[in-house]
Every structure is written in C-alpha cells, then in structure tokens.
Amino acid sequence: MDWREFRGRFPLPEGEAFFNTGTLGCPARSTLERLAGSASGLASTLAHWEYRNDDNEWITGYTQENRLRGRLGRLFNAPAGEISLTQNATMGINLVAHGLDWRQGDEVVQLEQEHPGARCPFEVAAERHGVVVRRVALPIPVADPAEIVARVVAAFTDCTRLLSVPHITSGLGTVMPVKELCRFARERGVASLVDGAQVLGHVMLDINDIGADAYSASLHKWLFAPAGCGFLHVRGEFAKKIWPTQASEAWRDPDTGFRLQQRGTGNPSLLHALEAALDLFEEVGPETWCGRVKELGNFLRRGLSSESKLEARLRFNSSLHPCLCAGITSIEIDGVASPDVVRHLWDGHRVRVRDVGEPYGIRISTAAYTQESEIERLVAGLSGLTTL
C-alpha cells in the first residue's frame, strides 16, 4: 500500500499534521464528494418524489436500510437484522440504558475511565430508577490484561445486571480484554454492553467473537465517515428486553434492528457518504488498515522513548503492553502543563494533538492517514519543550 498516496486522498493541508482522530476523523475527498453530490442531487430532484412507502430515497429514518445494514454486518461479523443505524456510539448506549426495565437496586459495572457518553446514561438511570453504578478503578498506566479482568470481576455482586465497558478507552486508548469480560458476564447471567466508539478503523472488530449482548459503534473517527454515522448491534434475545425510546410506526416491528433505529426524518446523504467511506476501507482492506494504525502507534512510542531530550520528563499514561495499545498514546511532560504543550505544537510546528485533561494528559491519535514524517515532526516539537 502506498501510504503517501493514501494521505493525498484527504483534504488535510500538507503542512498540517492531525493527531486528534480519536475525536473526529477527516473524511476522504471521495466521501465528501459523495456527500455533496448526494445532497445536491436529492434537492434538485425533490419534485420527482411521490412519497410511497417503497420509494423513500429522499429521506431516511423510516426505512430498514437493509443493504447498508447487511454491509456493516458482513464487515464486522453480525447479522444485519441485529444492527440499528445510529448517529454515534453515545446514541446506541443511550438506547440500551434507557430501554431496559430497571428495578431499584439493579447494579451496573463500569470503569472510572468511561467517556461521558457511556457514563452519563447510567447516571440518569441511577437518579431516575435507583440503579447502582459500581465503577472500577484501573492503574495509570495499566500493565497487564489479567489485572483488568481481575479488577472488573471483583466488582460483580448478586445484584449486577449489566456490564458496560469500553472496547478501547477514550482517554488512554487501552484496548480492553472485552471478549474475556463478556464471557465472564455471560457465565454470571449478566448482560454486557460494549462502547466501541474508538474501534472501527482502529483495531479489527469481530462482533460475534466478542460475544457482547450489545455493541455500540461510531464511524466518524478512525473509519473517516462524516459525523452522524454509527450503529448499534443488539443480540436477538437481549433486544427483546429493550424498549424503543425513539418510537415511530415500526416500534413493534419484528426486525429488532429496525425497531430501534427508526427515529424520524434523517439525511440519506450521510448514508451515501458512509458507503463511500466503507468503499475506501474495503479497498485498502481492514487488516491492512488496522495494521497500519498499530504500526504507526508503535512507531510513535518508539520515537518518544528513544528521544534523549524527553527521557527524564516524559511520562506514558497509556499502556505499553502490546495487547493493550494501538493507535492512541497519552503522555505528559513533567513541568509543562498539557494545554501549553498543545499550543506549542500547533503554533510552532502545525501539529494538532488534544489535551484530554486529568488524569490522562495529551492524547495523540495515529490514524491510517498519518505519516511517519508527521510523527517525527511531533517528537521533534516535544523535544523542544525541554528548552522552554
């Protein structure tokens, strides 16, 4: 794969290095062209629309979208009928959190490192229904997958009803042992929900192999779809326990994925653009794409570790265990506040990273379009901080 040519497919200016894909990825030009062309074409042909139930090309939100759901299912190994199209991972997590029939005292096990989009739905459930949220602390950095499993398992009680964990933590990029955690939950008769916001286009995903009862994903980060694209997978039996909290005509539909995704008028051009993003992902190949992300993450971590000017002041907050790290690396520089590091890198080097706050520090995302030369520029910019 010619990764230099691949970088040229994106509208990011040549002199600007973007390391915040963990928040929002940059769509390729082909994706943006599909988005704009679709919006223009649908608007210019709007009078041709008769609005029949089998002819809803000009809007989405009311139809099953079986072709796209099937494509996502084939890519990530899940039945199309168990997939609901959503706006992002947060939306899917909320559909599960607010769709279950909670009882006073039911417990949810989560991490202290949850993203607000996964944490706050259960805070609402706690105040509204008396749900108890038990949060598990992990060391920073965490050194061993077995320690994660042991700490999460220790939080389970006889009242635990749901395990809700990230597949990759947002602040530190820890690739969690979700398959083992979901298996333990299943053995205890506890349902599992996985936050996959940071996963698609980052690490390989096999939903069936993970075995979660629900998996909520975003497509606008590492897979470079436009913002507003995501999906929720819910296993058939578990889906029967979830009420639709955004109800329209299909709220009783036996297609459980459709029942949860129907939410009123949406923008079909986003789905057309998502198809273009998937085209690019499949053209490169998921294994090649995700392997590149891991390779770049390792290149960054080696570069930071070998920079003598940083050796005494650099602290890795992300795990360096090969099974626990991929394309997110979070660090701190002793003696320099993280916001100052962010400004220094942008003002002096046109390198964009993100300060994700305490206790995580500066988050650096190496995505498929990142170049080794950009990583070298980042490391050189950080080394200059020792002279400030």
Long-range contacts (C-beta under 8 A, 24 or more apart in sequence): 1-284, 1-288, 1-292, 3-292, 3-368, 3-371, 4-371, 6-284, 6-368, 6-369, 7-369, 7-371, 9-280, 9-369, 10-224, 10-369, 12-369, 15-350, 16-350, 16-351, 16-352, 17-349, 17-350, 17-351, 17-352, 17-370, 17-371, 17-374, 17-377, 17-378, 18-352, 18-370, 19-351, 19-352, 19-353, 19-354, 19-364, 19-365, 19-366, 19-370, 19-374, 19-378, 20-352, 20-353, 20-354, 20-363, 20-365, 21-221, 21-222, 21-327, 21-365, 21-367, 22-170, 22-173, 22-198, 22-221, 22-328, 22-354, 22-363, 22-365, 23-221, 23-354, 23-365, 24-220, 24-221, 24-227, 25-201, 25-220, 25-221, 25-222, 25-223, 25-224, 25-225, 25-367, 26-224, 26-369, 27-224, 27-225, 27-226, 27-273, 27-277, 28-224, 28-276, 28-277, 28-280, 30-276, 30-279, 30-280, 31-224, 31-225, 31-226, 31-273, 31-276, 31-277, 31-280, 32-226, 32-273, 33-276, 34-272, 34-273, 34-275, 34-276, 35-226, 35-269, 35-270, 35-272, 35-273, 35-276, 38-268, 38-269, 38-272, 38-273, 39-267, 39-269, 42-268, 42-269, 57-268, 58-268, 59-265, 59-266, 59-267, 59-268, 60-85, 60-265, 60-266, 60-267, 60-268, 60-270, 60-271, 61-262, 61-263, 61-264, 61-265, 61-266, 62-248, 62-249, 62-250, 62-262, 62-264, 62-265, 64-255, 64-258, 65-261, 65-271, 68-271, 68-274, 68-275, 69-231, 69-257, 71-275, 71-278, 72-231, 72-278, 75-278, 75-281, 75-282, 75-286, 76-200, 76-205, 76-206, 76-207, 76-217, 76-233, 77-205, 77-206, 77-207, 77-208, 77-209, 78-207, 78-208, 78-215, 78-233, 79-236, 80-257, 81-236, 81-255, 81-256, 81-257, 81-258, 82-233, 82-234, 82-235, 82-236, 82-239, 82-256, 82-257, 83-231, 83-232, 83-233, 83-257, 84-231, 84-232, 84-233, 84-234, 84-257, 84-258, 84-260, 84-261, 85-230, 85-231, 85-261, 85-271, 86-216, 86-230, 86-231, 86-232, 86-261, 87-228, 87-229, 87-230, 88-117, 88-197, 88-218, 88-220, 88-227, 88-228, 88-229, 88-230, 89-117, 89-118, 89-195, 89-196, 89-197, 89-216, 89-217, 89-218, 89-230, 90-115, 90-117, 90-118, 90-197, 90-216, 91-216, 91-230, 91-232, 92-214, 92-216, 92-217, 92-230, 92-231, 92-232, 93-117, 93-118, 93-121, 93-164, 93-193, 93-195, 93-216, 94-121, 94-245, 95-216, 95-232, 95-242, 95-244, 95-245, 95-246, 95-260, 96-121, 96-193, 96-214, 96-216, 96-232, 96-234, 96-242, 97-121, 97-122, 97-124, 97-125, 97-164, 98-124, 98-125, 98-245, 99-241, 99-242, 99-243, 99-244, 99-245, 99-260, 100-162, 100-241, 100-242, 100-243, 101-241, 101-243, 102-129, 102-130, 102-131, 102-161, 103-129, 103-130, 104-129, 104-130, 105-130, 105-131, 105-132, 105-159, 106-130, 106-131, 106-132, 106-159, 106-161, 106-162, 107-131, 107-132, 107-133, 107-134, 107-157, 107-159, 107-160, 107-161, 107-162, 108-132, 108-133, 108-134, 108-160, 108-161, 108-162, 108-163, 108-164, 109-134, 109-135, 109-136, 109-152, 109-155, 109-156, 109-160, 109-162, 109-163, 109-164, 109-165, 109-190, 110-134, 110-135, 110-136, 110-164, 110-165, 111-135, 111-136, 111-137, 111-138, 111-152, 111-165, 111-166, 111-169, 112-136, 112-137, 112-138, 113-138, 113-166, 113-169, 113-170, 113-171, 113-172, 113-174, 114-164, 114-166, 114-195, 115-166, 115-169, 115-170, 115-171, 115-195, 115-197, 117-195, 117-197, 118-164, 118-166, 118-195, 118-197, 122-164, 132-159, 134-160, 138-174, 140-172, 140-317, 140-359, 140-360, 141-172, 141-316, 141-317, 141-318, 141-319, 141-320, 142-174, 142-319, 142-321, 142-324, 143-319, 143-321, 144-321, 145-177, 145-180, 145-321, 145-323, 145-324, 148-174, 148-176, 148-177, 148-181, 149-177, 149-180, 149-181, 149-184, 152-181, 152-184, 153-184, 156-184, 156-185, 156-188, 156-190, 160-188, 160-190, 161-190, 161-191, 162-190, 162-191, 162-192, 162-193, 163-190, 163-191, 163-192, 163-193, 164-192, 164-193, 164-194, 164-195, 165-192, 165-193, 165-194, 165-195, 166-194, 166-195, 166-196, 166-197, 166-198, 167-194, 167-195, 167-196, 167-198, 167-199, 167-203, 167-205, 167-210, 167-215, 168-196, 168-197, 168-198, 168-199, 168-202, 168-203, 168-326, 168-328, 169-198, 170-197, 170-198, 170-356, 171-330, 171-356, 171-357, 171-360, 171-363, 172-317, 172-318, 172-319, 172-328, 172-330, 172-360, 172-363, 173-198, 173-318, 173-325, 173-326, 173-327, 173-328, 173-329, 173-330, 173-363, 173-365, 174-318, 174-319, 174-324, 174-325, 175-203, 175-323, 175-324, 175-325, 175-326, 176-324, 177-323, 178-210, 178-212, 179-209, 179-210, 179-211, 182-210, 182-211, 182-212, 182-213, 183-211, 186-211, 191-238, 191-241, 197-221, 198-222, 198-328, 201-281, 201-289, 201-290, 201-293, 201-367, 201-368, 202-290, 202-293, 202-326, 202-327, 202-367, 203-290, 203-293, 203-294, 203-326, 203-327, 204-286, 204-287, 204-290, 207-233, 213-238, 214-238, 219-274, 219-277, 222-293, 222-327, 222-367, 222-368, 223-277, 223-278, 223-281, 224-277, 224-280, 224-367, 224-368, 224-369, 225-273, 225-274, 225-277, 225-278, 226-270, 226-273, 226-274, 226-277, 228-267, 228-270, 229-270, 229-271, 229-273, 229-274, 229-277, 232-260, 232-261, 233-257, 234-260, 284-368, 289-368, 290-326, 292-368, 293-326, 293-327, 293-366, 293-367, 293-368, 294-326, 294-327, 296-327, 296-366, 296-367, 296-370, 296-372, 296-375, 297-325, 297-326, 297-327, 297-328, 297-329, 297-366, 299-366, 299-372, 299-375, 300-329, 300-364, 300-366, 300-375, 300-378, 300-379, 301-325, 301-329, 303-375, 303-376, 303-379, 304-329, 304-331, 304-379, 304-382, 307-379, 307-382, 307-383, 309-383, 309-386, 310-379, 310-382, 310-383, 310-386, 313-385, 313-386, 314-382, 315-361, 317-359, 317-360, 317-361, 327-365, 327-366, 327-367, 328-363, 328-364, 328-365, 328-366, 329-363, 329-364, 329-366, 330-356, 330-360, 330-361, 330-362, 330-363, 330-364, 331-361, 331-362, 331-364, 332-361, 332-362, 333-362, 333-382, 333-385, 336-385, 336-388, 338-362, 341-382, 341-385, 344-381, 344-384, 344-385, 344-388, 345-378, 345-381, 345-382, 348-381, 348-384, 349-377, 349-378, 349-380, 349-381, 351-377, 351-378, 351-381, 353-378
